[in-house]
Amino acid sequence: MATLEALVQRFVDSERGAANILPPDSVTAQAVAAVSFYAGFAELTHLAEDAEIDGSLELTLSEWAEIRPLFMLYVERETALQMEATRGMGADVFGRSSSEIGGEIMQMEADLPRRVFCLPIVTV
């Protein structure tokens, strides 16, 4: 189990390193967005009743395994938006466009409720 902030820090430091152009606060915001979307369809193990979703939230490995692909797409889209914004300054944009990534995000968001919804079966 790790906090969302620790998972983001690991992503920034180890998984993406120099390839990540987003500041850690932006990456954390994308993680919070992905966790918030997930929380709409599945119960988070360590989220108190009226608590906010932020960097201090602890996630289990299985929760992060479900959330991480959506988080990765959110980060990729934010990076693409930042890169596309530099076109006016003459920068050469690389990677997929934000609209391409947006389409994939829509597919994942449509599929996520089916993948994470769980209703315990009770027999009498």
Backbone atoms as SQL, in Angstrom:
CREATE TABLE atoms (id INTEGER PRIMARY KEY, chain TEXT, resi INTEGER, resn TEXT, atom TEXT, x REAL, y REAL, z REAL);
INSERT INTO atoms VALUES
  (1, 'A', 1, 'MET', 'N', 0.838, -1.159, 0.000),
  (2, 'A', 1, 'MET', 'CA', 0.000, 0.000, 0.000),
  (3, 'A', 1, 'MET', 'C', 0.897, 1.239, 0.000),
  (4, 'A', 2, 'ALA', 'N', 0.503, 2.232, -0.786),
  (5, 'A', 2, 'ALA', 'CA', 1.281, 3.468, -0.883),
  (6, 'A', 2, 'ALA', 'C', 0.333, 4.647, -1.035),
  (7, 'A', 3, 'THR', 'N', 0.823, 5.815, -0.674),
  (8, 'A', 3, 'THR', 'CA', -0.001, 7.005, -0.869),
  (9, 'A', 3, 'THR', 'C', 0.025, 7.386, -2.346),
  (10, 'A', 4, 'LEU', 'N', -0.981, 8.108, -2.749),
  (11, 'A', 4, 'LEU', 'CA', -1.049, 8.575, -4.134),
  (12, 'A', 4, 'LEU', 'C', 0.155, 9.450, -4.457),
  (13, 'A', 5, 'GLU', 'N', 0.554, 10.271, -3.504),
  (14, 'A', 5, 'GLU', 'CA', 1.716, 11.137, -3.691),
  (15, 'A', 5, 'GLU', 'C', 2.989, 10.320, -3.930),
  (16, 'A', 6, 'ALA', 'N', 3.166, 9.229, -3.196),
  (17, 'A', 6, 'ALA', 'CA', 4.340, 8.368, -3.368),
  (18, 'A', 6, 'ALA', 'C', 4.317, 7.683, -4.728),
  (19, 'A', 7, 'LEU', 'N', 3.133, 7.267, -5.167),
  (20, 'A', 7, 'LEU', 'CA', 3.018, 6.633, -6.484),
  (21, 'A', 7, 'LEU', 'C', 3.339, 7.626, -7.595),
  (22, 'A', 8, 'VAL', 'N', 2.885, 8.857, -7.450),
  (23, 'A', 8, 'VAL', 'CA', 3.194, 9.905, -8.426),
  (24, 'A', 8, 'VAL', 'C', 4.688, 10.197, -8.419),
  (25, 'A', 9, 'GLN', 'N', 5.271, 10.282, -7.241),
  (26, 'A', 9, 'GLN', 'CA', 6.706, 10.563, -7.146),
  (27, 'A', 9, 'GLN', 'C', 7.521, 9.453, -7.806),
  (28, 'A', 10, 'ARG', 'N', 7.111, 8.211, -7.597),
  (29, 'A', 10, 'ARG', 'CA', 7.799, 7.089, -8.255),
  (30, 'A', 10, 'ARG', 'C', 7.671, 7.196, -9.765),
  (31, 'A', 11, 'PHE', 'N', 6.487, 7.580, -10.238),
  (32, 'A', 11, 'PHE', 'CA', 6.266, 7.755, -11.672),
  (33, 'A', 11, 'PHE', 'C', 7.195, 8.838, -12.229),
  (34, 'A', 12, 'VAL', 'N', 7.251, 9.977, -11.546),
  (35, 'A', 12, 'VAL', 'CA', 8.065, 11.101, -12.019),
  (36, 'A', 12, 'VAL', 'C', 9.550, 10.767, -11.966),
  (37, 'A', 13, 'ASP', 'N', 9.992, 10.152, -10.884),
  (38, 'A', 13, 'ASP', 'CA', 11.423, 9.879, -10.696),
  (39, 'A', 13, 'ASP', 'C', 11.922, 8.677, -11.478),
  (40, 'A', 14, 'SER', 'N', 11.173, 7.575, -11.445),
  (41, 'A', 14, 'SER', 'CA', 11.688, 6.310, -11.971),
  (42, 'A', 14, 'SER', 'C', 11.097, 5.880, -13.298),
  (43, 'A', 15, 'GLU', 'N', 9.812, 6.077, -13.466),
  (44, 'A', 15, 'GLU', 'CA', 9.167, 5.523, -14.645),
  (45, 'A', 15, 'GLU', 'C', 9.302, 6.414, -15.873),
  (46, 'A', 16, 'ARG', 'N', 9.229, 7.729, -15.695),
  (47, 'A', 16, 'ARG', 'CA', 9.297, 8.631, -16.845),
  (48, 'A', 16, 'ARG', 'C', 10.562, 9.470, -16.865),
  (49, 'A', 17, 'GLY', 'N', 11.061, 9.830, -15.716),
  (50, 'A', 17, 'GLY', 'CA', 12.308, 10.578, -15.639),
  (51, 'A', 17, 'GLY', 'C', 12.323, 11.799, -16.538),
  (52, 'A', 18, 'ALA', 'N', 13.332, 11.868, -17.415),
  (53, 'A', 18, 'ALA', 'CA', 13.517, 13.036, -18.278),
  (54, 'A', 18, 'ALA', 'C', 12.432, 13.158, -19.347),
  (55, 'A', 19, 'ALA', 'N', 11.726, 12.082, -19.620),
  (56, 'A', 19, 'ALA', 'CA', 10.679, 12.127, -20.652),
  (57, 'A', 19, 'ALA', 'C', 9.439, 12.871, -20.184),
  (58, 'A', 20, 'ASN', 'N', 9.307, 13.077, -18.887),
  (59, 'A', 20, 'ASN', 'CA', 8.149, 13.777, -18.349),
  (60, 'A', 20, 'ASN', 'C', 8.429, 15.273, -18.319),
  (61, 'A', 21, 'ILE', 'N', 7.585, 16.066, -19.003),
  (62, 'A', 21, 'ILE', 'CA', 7.773, 17.513, -19.010),
  (63, 'A', 21, 'ILE', 'C', 6.848, 18.219, -18.033),
  (64, 'A', 22, 'LEU', 'N', 5.947, 17.486, -17.418),
  (65, 'A', 22, 'LEU', 'CA', 4.986, 18.082, -16.500),
  (66, 'A', 22, 'LEU', 'C', 5.587, 18.239, -15.105),
  (67, 'A', 23, 'PRO', 'N', 5.249, 19.324, -14.416),
  (68, 'A', 23, 'PRO', 'CA', 5.700, 19.454, -13.027),
  (69, 'A', 23, 'PRO', 'C', 4.964, 18.449, -12.143),
  (70, 'A', 24, 'PRO', 'N', 5.566, 18.062, -11.027),
  (71, 'A', 24, 'PRO', 'CA', 4.931, 17.072, -10.146),
  (72, 'A', 24, 'PRO', 'C', 3.508, 17.437, -9.729),
  (73, 'A', 25, 'ASP', 'N', 3.221, 18.718, -9.514),
  (74, 'A', 25, 'ASP', 'CA', 1.859, 19.120, -9.134),
  (75, 'A', 25, 'ASP', 'C', 0.855, 18.785, -10.220),
  (76, 'A', 26, 'SER', 'N', 1.252, 18.954, -11.465),
  (77, 'A', 26, 'SER', 'CA', 0.365, 18.620, -12.591),
  (78, 'A', 26, 'SER', 'C', 0.137, 17.120, -12.675),
  (79, 'A', 27, 'VAL', 'N', 1.188, 16.350, -12.442),
  (80, 'A', 27, 'VAL', 'CA', 1.065, 14.895, -12.481),
  (81, 'A', 27, 'VAL', 'C', 0.160, 14.433, -11.335),
  (82, 'A', 28, 'THR', 'N', 0.318, 15.041, -10.172),
  (83, 'A', 28, 'THR', 'CA', -0.547, 14.704, -9.036),
  (84, 'A', 28, 'THR', 'C', -1.997, 15.035, -9.349),
  (85, 'A', 29, 'ALA', 'N', -2.236, 16.164, -10.002),
  (86, 'A', 29, 'ALA', 'CA', -3.603, 16.544, -10.377),
  (87, 'A', 29, 'ALA', 'C', -4.217, 15.514, -11.318),
  (88, 'A', 30, 'GLN', 'N', -3.431, 14.961, -12.226),
  (89, 'A', 30, 'GLN', 'CA', -3.933, 13.930, -13.135),
  (90, 'A', 30, 'GLN', 'C', -4.226, 12.643, -12.377),
  (91, 'A', 31, 'ALA', 'N', -3.404, 12.327, -11.390),
  (92, 'A', 31, 'ALA', 'CA', -3.639, 11.133, -10.566),
  (93, 'A', 31, 'ALA', 'C', -4.918, 11.301, -9.754),
  (94, 'A', 32, 'VAL', 'N', -5.123, 12.476, -9.188),
  (95, 'A', 32, 'VAL', 'CA', -6.344, 12.738, -8.415),
  (96, 'A', 32, 'VAL', 'C', -7.565, 12.626, -9.320),
  (97, 'A', 33, 'ALA', 'N', -7.461, 13.128, -10.544),
  (98, 'A', 33, 'ALA', 'CA', -8.576, 13.032, -11.492),
  (99, 'A', 33, 'ALA', 'C', -8.896, 11.574, -11.815),
  (100, 'A', 34, 'ALA', 'N', -7.867, 10.762, -12.035),
  (101, 'A', 34, 'ALA', 'CA', -8.079, 9.344, -12.353),
  (102, 'A', 34, 'ALA', 'C', -8.680, 8.605, -11.162),
  (103, 'A', 35, 'VAL', 'N', -8.181, 8.872, -9.957),
  (104, 'A', 35, 'VAL', 'CA', -8.717, 8.223, -8.753),
  (105, 'A', 35, 'VAL', 'C', -10.162, 8.655, -8.519),
  (106, 'A', 36, 'SER', 'N', -10.449, 9.935, -8.736),
  (107, 'A', 36, 'SER', 'CA', -11.815, 10.436, -8.556),
  (108, 'A', 36, 'SER', 'C', -12.777, 9.757, -9.521),
  (109, 'A', 37, 'PHE', 'N', -12.363, 9.553, -10.759),
  (110, 'A', 37, 'PHE', 'CA', -13.213, 8.860, -11.724),
  (111, 'A', 37, 'PHE', 'C', -13.449, 7.423, -11.274),
  (112, 'A', 38, 'TYR', 'N', -12.376, 6.756, -10.868),
  (113, 'A', 38, 'TYR', 'CA', -12.468, 5.378, -10.381),
  (114, 'A', 38, 'TYR', 'C', -13.416, 5.283, -9.189),
  (115, 'A', 39, 'ALA', 'N', -13.326, 6.251, -8.269),
  (116, 'A', 39, 'ALA', 'CA', -14.131, 6.233, -7.046),
  (117, 'A', 39, 'ALA', 'C', -15.627, 6.367, -7.334),
  (118, 'A', 40, 'GLY', 'N', -15.970, 6.821, -8.512),
  (119, 'A', 40, 'GLY', 'CA', -17.373, 6.901, -8.877),
  (120, 'A', 40, 'GLY', 'C', -18.005, 5.548, -9.130),
  (121, 'A', 41, 'PHE', 'N', -17.183, 4.530, -9.313),
  (122, 'A', 41, 'PHE', 'CA', -17.696, 3.207, -9.662),
  (123, 'A', 41, 'PHE', 'C', -17.242, 2.098, -8.731),
  (124, 'A', 42, 'ALA', 'N', -16.240, 2.371, -7.914),
  (125, 'A', 42, 'ALA', 'CA', -15.715, 1.353, -7.000),
  (126, 'A', 42, 'ALA', 'C', -15.367, 2.014, -5.679),
  (127, 'A', 43, 'GLU', 'N', -15.466, 1.254, -4.630),
  (128, 'A', 43, 'GLU', 'CA', -15.147, 1.771, -3.301),
  (129, 'A', 43, 'GLU', 'C', -13.645, 1.731, -3.084),
  (130, 'A', 44, 'LEU', 'N', -13.093, 2.855, -2.644),
  (131, 'A', 44, 'LEU', 'CA', -11.673, 2.897, -2.306),
  (132, 'A', 44, 'LEU', 'C', -11.500, 2.387, -0.881),
  (133, 'A', 45, 'THR', 'N', -10.600, 1.461, -0.700),
  (134, 'A', 45, 'THR', 'CA', -10.416, 0.783, 0.579),
  (135, 'A', 45, 'THR', 'C', -10.131, 1.743, 1.729),
  (136, 'A', 46, 'HIS', 'N', -9.307, 2.746, 1.504),
  (137, 'A', 46, 'HIS', 'CA', -8.845, 3.602, 2.599),
  (138, 'A', 46, 'HIS', 'C', -9.367, 5.029, 2.513),
  (139, 'A', 47, 'LEU', 'N', -10.515, 5.220, 1.898),
  (140, 'A', 47, 'LEU', 'CA', -11.101, 6.557, 1.822),
  (141, 'A', 47, 'LEU', 'C', -12.185, 6.683, 2.883),
  (142, 'A', 48, 'ALA', 'N', -11.981, 7.587, 3.822),
  (143, 'A', 48, 'ALA', 'CA', -12.973, 7.830, 4.870),
  (144, 'A', 48, 'ALA', 'C', -14.228, 8.436, 4.249),
  (145, 'A', 49, 'GLU', 'N', -15.322, 8.364, 4.968),
  (146, 'A', 49, 'GLU', 'CA', -16.642, 8.774, 4.460),
  (147, 'A', 49, 'GLU', 'C', -16.653, 10.149, 3.804),
  (148, 'A', 50, 'ASP', 'N', -16.213, 11.182, 4.498),
  (149, 'A', 50, 'ASP', 'CA', -16.273, 12.538, 3.957),
  (150, 'A', 50, 'ASP', 'C', -14.902, 13.092, 3.593),
  (151, 'A', 51, 'ALA', 'N', -13.937, 12.228, 3.387),
  (152, 'A', 51, 'ALA', 'CA', -12.581, 12.670, 3.072),
  (153, 'A', 51, 'ALA', 'C', -12.472, 13.056, 1.598),
  (154, 'A', 52, 'GLU', 'N', -11.527, 13.931, 1.322),
  (155, 'A', 52, 'GLU', 'CA', -11.253, 14.324, -0.060),
  (156, 'A', 52, 'GLU', 'C', -10.192, 13.411, -0.648),
  (157, 'A', 53, 'ILE', 'N', -10.247, 13.295, -1.948),
  (158, 'A', 53, 'ILE', 'CA', -9.210, 12.540, -2.645),
  (159, 'A', 53, 'ILE', 'C', -8.067, 13.505, -2.919),
  (160, 'A', 54, 'ASP', 'N', -6.900, 13.196, -2.341),
  (161, 'A', 54, 'ASP', 'CA', -5.716, 14.023, -2.548),
  (162, 'A', 54, 'ASP', 'C', -4.481, 13.130, -2.490),
  (163, 'A', 55, 'GLY', 'N', -3.323, 13.746, -2.463),
  (164, 'A', 55, 'GLY', 'CA', -2.074, 12.996, -2.477),
  (165, 'A', 55, 'GLY', 'C', -1.843, 12.110, -1.278),
  (166, 'A', 56, 'SER', 'N', -2.545, 12.357, -0.185),
  (167, 'A', 56, 'SER', 'CA', -2.330, 11.555, 1.024),
  (168, 'A', 56, 'SER', 'C', -3.165, 10.270, 1.051),
  (169, 'A', 57, 'LEU', 'N', -4.028, 10.098, 0.076),
  (170, 'A', 57, 'LEU', 'CA', -4.864, 8.896, 0.025),
  (171, 'A', 57, 'LEU', 'C', -4.011, 7.655, -0.192),
  (172, 'A', 58, 'GLU', 'N', -4.250, 6.627, 0.605),
  (173, 'A', 58, 'GLU', 'CA', -3.535, 5.358, 0.437),
  (174, 'A', 58, 'GLU', 'C', -4.329, 4.467, -0.498),
  (175, 'A', 59, 'LEU', 'N', -3.613, 3.854, -1.445),
  (176, 'A', 59, 'LEU', 'CA', -4.220, 2.940, -2.411),
  (177, 'A', 59, 'LEU', 'C', -3.601, 1.561, -2.273),
  (178, 'A', 60, 'THR', 'N', -4.419, 0.544, -2.470),
  (179, 'A', 60, 'THR', 'CA', -3.887, -0.819, -2.511),
  (180, 'A', 60, 'THR', 'C', -3.271, -1.045, -3.894),
  (181, 'A', 61, 'LEU', 'N', -2.482, -2.073, -4.008),
  (182, 'A', 61, 'LEU', 'CA', -1.873, -2.379, -5.305),
  (183, 'A', 61, 'LEU', 'C', -2.920, -2.708, -6.369),
  (184, 'A', 62, 'SER', 'N', -3.982, -3.389, -5.963),
  (185, 'A', 62, 'SER', 'CA', -5.015, -3.738, -6.940),
  (186, 'A', 62, 'SER', 'C', -5.794, -2.498, -7.389),
  (187, 'A', 63, 'GLU', 'N', -6.028, -1.550, -6.476),
  (188, 'A', 63, 'GLU', 'CA', -6.691, -0.305, -6.878),
  (189, 'A', 63, 'GLU', 'C', -5.815, 0.458, -7.862),
  (190, 'A', 64, 'TRP', 'N', -4.525, 0.568, -7.554),
  (191, 'A', 64, 'TRP', 'CA', -3.616, 1.293, -8.441),
  (192, 'A', 64, 'TRP', 'C', -3.493, 0.590, -9.792),
  (193, 'A', 65, 'ALA', 'N', -3.551, -0.719, -9.797),
  (194, 'A', 65, 'ALA', 'CA', -3.473, -1.461, -11.061),
  (195, 'A', 65, 'ALA', 'C', -4.647, -1.116, -11.981),
  (196, 'A', 66, 'GLU', 'N', -5.806, -0.872, -11.400),
  (197, 'A', 66, 'GLU', 'CA', -6.978, -0.481, -12.198),
  (198, 'A', 66, 'GLU', 'C', -6.930, 0.991, -12.596),
  (199, 'A', 67, 'ILE', 'N', -6.401, 1.833, -11.725),
  (200, 'A', 67, 'ILE', 'CA', -6.386, 3.278, -11.955),
  (201, 'A', 67, 'ILE', 'C', -5.242, 3.699, -12.865),
  (202, 'A', 68, 'ARG', 'N', -4.101, 3.052, -12.759),
  (203, 'A', 68, 'ARG', 'CA', -2.881, 3.472, -13.445),
  (204, 'A', 68, 'ARG', 'C', -3.035, 3.658, -14.951),
  (205, 'A', 69, 'PRO', 'N', -3.693, 2.755, -15.693),
  (206, 'A', 69, 'PRO', 'CA', -3.810, 2.981, -17.137),
  (207, 'A', 69, 'PRO', 'C', -4.550, 4.283, -17.482),
  (208, 'A', 70, 'LEU', 'N', -5.578, 4.602, -16.723),
  (209, 'A', 70, 'LEU', 'CA', -6.298, 5.858, -16.952),
  (210, 'A', 70, 'LEU', 'C', -5.408, 7.042, -16.568),
  (211, 'A', 71, 'PHE', 'N', -4.702, 6.934, -15.469),
  (212, 'A', 71, 'PHE', 'CA', -3.753, 7.967, -15.050),
  (213, 'A', 71, 'PHE', 'C', -2.715, 8.213, -16.138),
  (214, 'A', 72, 'MET', 'N', -2.169, 7.153, -16.695),
  (215, 'A', 72, 'MET', 'CA', -1.156, 7.287, -17.749),
  (216, 'A', 72, 'MET', 'C', -1.721, 8.042, -18.962),
  (217, 'A', 73, 'LEU', 'N', -2.954, 7.743, -19.330),
  (218, 'A', 73, 'LEU', 'CA', -3.574, 8.450, -20.444),
  (219, 'A', 73, 'LEU', 'C', -3.812, 9.922, -20.112),
  (220, 'A', 74, 'TYR', 'N', -4.238, 10.204, -18.892),
  (221, 'A', 74, 'TYR', 'CA', -4.437, 11.596, -18.471),
  (222, 'A', 74, 'TYR', 'C', -3.122, 12.375, -18.545),
  (223, 'A', 75, 'VAL', 'N', -2.040, 11.764, -18.086),
  (224, 'A', 75, 'VAL', 'CA', -0.729, 12.415, -18.129),
  (225, 'A', 75, 'VAL', 'C', -0.295, 12.614, -19.581),
  (226, 'A', 76, 'GLU', 'N', -0.509, 11.603, -20.414),
  (227, 'A', 76, 'GLU', 'CA', -0.133, 11.721, -21.823),
  (228, 'A', 76, 'GLU', 'C', -0.923, 12.838, -22.508),
  (229, 'A', 77, 'ARG', 'N', -2.219, 12.938, -22.194),
  (230, 'A', 77, 'ARG', 'CA', -3.029, 14.002, -22.801),
  (231, 'A', 77, 'ARG', 'C', -2.564, 15.374, -22.327),
  (232, 'A', 78, 'GLU', 'N', -2.285, 15.509, -21.050),
  (233, 'A', 78, 'GLU', 'CA', -1.814, 16.796, -20.530),
  (234, 'A', 78, 'GLU', 'C', -0.479, 17.182, -21.156),
  (235, 'A', 79, 'THR', 'N', 0.393, 16.200, -21.333),
  (236, 'A', 79, 'THR', 'CA', 1.676, 16.452, -21.990),
  (237, 'A', 79, 'THR', 'C', 1.454, 16.893, -23.431),
  (238, 'A', 80, 'ALA', 'N', 0.550, 16.216, -24.132),
  (239, 'A', 80, 'ALA', 'CA', 0.254, 16.578, -25.522),
  (240, 'A', 80, 'ALA', 'C', -0.318, 17.989, -25.609),
  (241, 'A', 81, 'LEU', 'N', -1.194, 18.351, -24.667),
  (242, 'A', 81, 'LEU', 'CA', -1.743, 19.707, -24.658),
  (243, 'A', 81, 'LEU', 'C', -0.642, 20.738, -24.446),
  (244, 'A', 82, 'GLN', 'N', 0.284, 20.449, -23.553),
  (245, 'A', 82, 'GLN', 'CA', 1.411, 21.359, -23.321),
  (246, 'A', 82, 'GLN', 'C', 2.282, 21.485, -24.576),
  (247, 'A', 83, 'MET', 'N', 2.537, 20.359, -25.220),
  (248, 'A', 83, 'MET', 'CA', 3.360, 20.374, -26.431),
  (249, 'A', 83, 'MET', 'C', 2.657, 21.121, -27.564),
  (250, 'A', 84, 'GLU', 'N', 1.364, 20.899, -27.712),
  (251, 'A', 84, 'GLU', 'CA', 0.609, 21.575, -28.762),
  (252, 'A', 84, 'GLU', 'C', 0.573, 23.080, -28.525),
  (253, 'A', 85, 'ALA', 'N', 0.594, 23.484, -27.271),
  (254, 'A', 85, 'ALA', 'CA', 0.585, 24.913, -26.952),
  (255, 'A', 85, 'ALA', 'C', 1.889, 25.595, -27.345),
  (256, 'A', 86, 'THR', 'N', 2.965, 24.830, -27.507),
  (257, 'A', 86, 'THR', 'CA', 4.256, 25.426, -27.875),
  (258, 'A', 86, 'THR', 'C', 4.424, 25.584, -29.384),
  (259, 'A', 87, 'ARG', 'N', 3.471, 25.105, -30.156),
  (260, 'A', 87, 'ARG', 'CA', 3.577, 25.247, -31.617),
  (261, 'A', 87, 'ARG', 'C', 3.727, 26.703, -32.042),
  (262, 'A', 88, 'GLY', 'N', 3.009, 27.589, -31.369),
  (263, 'A', 88, 'GLY', 'CA', 3.070, 29.005, -31.710),
  (264, 'A', 88, 'GLY', 'C', 4.451, 29.610, -31.525),
  (265, 'A', 89, 'MET', 'N', 5.283, 28.955, -30.722),
  (266, 'A', 89, 'MET', 'CA', 6.648, 29.435, -30.488),
  (267, 'A', 89, 'MET', 'C', 7.647, 28.721, -31.394),
  (268, 'A', 90, 'GLY', 'N', 7.133, 27.927, -32.329),
  (269, 'A', 90, 'GLY', 'CA', 8.003, 27.256, -33.288),
  (270, 'A', 90, 'GLY', 'C', 8.555, 25.915, -32.840),
  (271, 'A', 91, 'ALA', 'N', 8.077, 25.381, -31.744),
  (272, 'A', 91, 'ALA', 'CA', 8.575, 24.082, -31.272),
  (273, 'A', 91, 'ALA', 'C', 8.017, 22.961, -32.143),
  (274, 'A', 92, 'ASP', 'N', 8.818, 21.929, -32.316),
  (275, 'A', 92, 'ASP', 'CA', 8.397, 20.765, -33.078),
  (276, 'A', 92, 'ASP', 'C', 7.706, 19.796, -32.123),
  (277, 'A', 93, 'VAL', 'N', 6.440, 19.486, -32.392),
  (278, 'A', 93, 'VAL', 'CA', 5.648, 18.629, -31.518),
  (279, 'A', 93, 'VAL', 'C', 5.902, 17.166, -31.881),
  (280, 'A', 94, 'PHE', 'N', 6.006, 16.328, -30.856),
  (281, 'A', 94, 'PHE', 'CA', 6.208, 14.896, -31.062),
  (282, 'A', 94, 'PHE', 'C', 5.142, 14.124, -30.316),
  (283, 'A', 95, 'GLY', 'N', 4.958, 12.879, -30.662),
  (284, 'A', 95, 'GLY', 'CA', 3.992, 12.032, -29.976),
  (285, 'A', 95, 'GLY', 'C', 2.590, 12.163, -30.545),
  (286, 'A', 96, 'ARG', 'N', 1.643, 11.501, -29.861),
  (287, 'A', 96, 'ARG', 'CA', 0.251, 11.529, -30.314),
  (288, 'A', 96, 'ARG', 'C', -0.382, 12.875, -29.994),
  (289, 'A', 97, 'SER', 'N', -1.413, 13.208, -30.752),
  (290, 'A', 97, 'SER', 'CA', -2.130, 14.455, -30.500),
  (291, 'A', 97, 'SER', 'C', -3.079, 14.278, -29.317),
  (292, 'A', 98, 'SER', 'N', -3.474, 15.392, -28.714),
  (293, 'A', 98, 'SER', 'CA', -4.383, 15.327, -27.575),
  (294, 'A', 98, 'SER', 'C', -5.736, 14.747, -27.977),
  (295, 'A', 99, 'SER', 'N', -6.151, 14.962, -29.223),
  (296, 'A', 99, 'SER', 'CA', -7.438, 14.400, -29.659),
  (297, 'A', 99, 'SER', 'C', -7.360, 12.882, -29.813),
  (298, 'A', 100, 'GLU', 'N', -6.237, 12.368, -30.270),
  (299, 'A', 100, 'GLU', 'CA', -6.060, 10.912, -30.347),
  (300, 'A', 100, 'GLU', 'C', -6.131, 10.288, -28.949),
  (301, 'A', 101, 'ILE', 'N', -5.426, 10.907, -28.032),
  (302, 'A', 101, 'ILE', 'CA', -5.401, 10.402, -26.658),
  (303, 'A', 101, 'ILE', 'C', -6.785, 10.550, -26.033),
  (304, 'A', 102, 'GLY', 'N', -7.462, 11.647, -26.331),
  (305, 'A', 102, 'GLY', 'CA', -8.813, 11.872, -25.811),
  (306, 'A', 102, 'GLY', 'C', -9.773, 10.770, -26.220),
  (307, 'A', 103, 'GLY', 'N', -9.643, 10.280, -27.455),
  (308, 'A', 103, 'GLY', 'CA', -10.478, 9.168, -27.913),
  (309, 'A', 103, 'GLY', 'C', -10.226, 7.908, -27.117),
  (310, 'A', 104, 'GLU', 'N', -8.958, 7.643, -26.833),
  (311, 'A', 104, 'GLU', 'CA', -8.618, 6.456, -26.040),
  (312, 'A', 104, 'GLU', 'C', -9.107, 6.602, -24.595),
  (313, 'A', 105, 'ILE', 'N', -9.039, 7.828, -24.069),
  (314, 'A', 105, 'ILE', 'CA', -9.540, 8.080, -22.719),
  (315, 'A', 105, 'ILE', 'C', -11.041, 7.814, -22.666),
  (316, 'A', 106, 'MET', 'N', -11.766, 8.265, -23.685),
  (317, 'A', 106, 'MET', 'CA', -13.212, 8.023, -23.716),
  (318, 'A', 106, 'MET', 'C', -13.525, 6.540, -23.691),
  (319, 'A', 107, 'GLN', 'N', -12.766, 5.749, -24.451),
  (320, 'A', 107, 'GLN', 'CA', -12.972, 4.299, -24.458),
  (321, 'A', 107, 'GLN', 'C', -12.688, 3.698, -23.086),
  (322, 'A', 108, 'MET', 'N', -11.592, 4.123, -22.469),
  (323, 'A', 108, 'MET', 'CA', -11.238, 3.562, -21.165),
  (324, 'A', 108, 'MET', 'C', -12.247, 3.974, -20.105),
  (325, 'A', 109, 'GLU', 'N', -12.692, 5.233, -20.138),
  (326, 'A', 109, 'GLU', 'CA', -13.683, 5.680, -19.170),
  (327, 'A', 109, 'GLU', 'C', -15.015, 4.956, -19.350),
  (328, 'A', 110, 'ALA', 'N', -15.350, 4.618, -20.586),
  (329, 'A', 110, 'ALA', 'CA', -16.586, 3.878, -20.835),
  (330, 'A', 110, 'ALA', 'C', -16.484, 2.441, -20.339),
  (331, 'A', 111, 'ASP', 'N', -15.294, 1.865, -20.403),
  (332, 'A', 111, 'ASP', 'CA', -15.091, 0.476, -19.997),
  (333, 'A', 111, 'ASP', 'C', -14.816, 0.313, -18.498),
  (334, 'A', 112, 'LEU', 'N', -14.291, 1.349, -17.864),
  (335, 'A', 112, 'LEU', 'CA', -13.896, 1.246, -16.459),
  (336, 'A', 112, 'LEU', 'C', -15.033, 0.832, -15.524),
  (337, 'A', 113, 'PRO', 'N', -16.240, 1.385, -15.642),
  (338, 'A', 113, 'PRO', 'CA', -17.303, 0.960, -14.723),
  (339, 'A', 113, 'PRO', 'C', -17.567, -0.545, -14.758),
  (340, 'A', 114, 'ARG', 'N', -17.525, -1.125, -15.926),
  (341, 'A', 114, 'ARG', 'CA', -17.745, -2.569, -16.051),
  (342, 'A', 114, 'ARG', 'C', -16.610, -3.348, -15.403),
  (343, 'A', 115, 'ARG', 'N', -15.395, -2.853, -15.536),
  (344, 'A', 115, 'ARG', 'CA', -14.241, -3.579, -15.000),
  (345, 'A', 115, 'ARG', 'C', -14.131, -3.501, -13.486),
  (346, 'A', 116, 'VAL', 'N', -14.541, -2.386, -12.886),
  (347, 'A', 116, 'VAL', 'CA', -14.298, -2.217, -11.450),
  (348, 'A', 116, 'VAL', 'C', -15.525, -2.393, -10.567),
  (349, 'A', 117, 'PHE', 'N', -16.702, -2.399, -11.139),
  (350, 'A', 117, 'PHE', 'CA', -17.908, -2.534, -10.323),
  (351, 'A', 117, 'PHE', 'C', -17.944, -3.923, -9.693),
  (352, 'A', 118, 'CYS', 'N', -18.254, -3.946, -8.414),
  (353, 'A', 118, 'CYS', 'CA', -18.317, -5.212, -7.699),
  (354, 'A', 118, 'CYS', 'C', -19.465, -5.171, -6.716),
  (355, 'A', 119, 'LEU', 'N', -20.337, -6.125, -6.806),
  (356, 'A', 119, 'LEU', 'CA', -21.438, -6.233, -5.865),
  (357, 'A', 119, 'LEU', 'C', -21.370, -7.616, -5.246),
  (358, 'A', 120, 'PRO', 'N', -21.152, -7.671, -3.944),
  (359, 'A', 120, 'PRO', 'CA', -21.045, -8.988, -3.307),
  (360, 'A', 120, 'PRO', 'C', -22.344, -9.781, -3.448),
  (361, 'A', 121, 'ILE', 'N', -22.210, -11.038, -3.687),
  (362, 'A', 121, 'ILE', 'CA', -23.367, -11.912, -3.826),
  (363, 'A', 121, 'ILE', 'C', -23.723, -12.460, -2.445),
  (364, 'A', 122, 'VAL', 'N', -24.966, -12.288, -2.089),
  (365, 'A', 122, 'VAL', 'CA', -25.447, -12.758, -0.788),
  (366, 'A', 122, 'VAL', 'C', -26.520, -13.812, -1.067),
  (367, 'A', 123, 'THR', 'N', -26.343, -14.957, -0.479),
  (368, 'A', 123, 'THR', 'CA', -27.367, -16.006, -0.633),
  (369, 'A', 123, 'THR', 'C', -28.066, -16.208, 0.704),
  (370, 'A', 124, 'VAL', 'N', -29.309, -16.588, 0.603),
  (371, 'A', 124, 'VAL', 'CA', -30.099, -16.790, 1.820),
  (372, 'A', 124, 'VAL', 'C', -30.419, -18.262, 1.959);
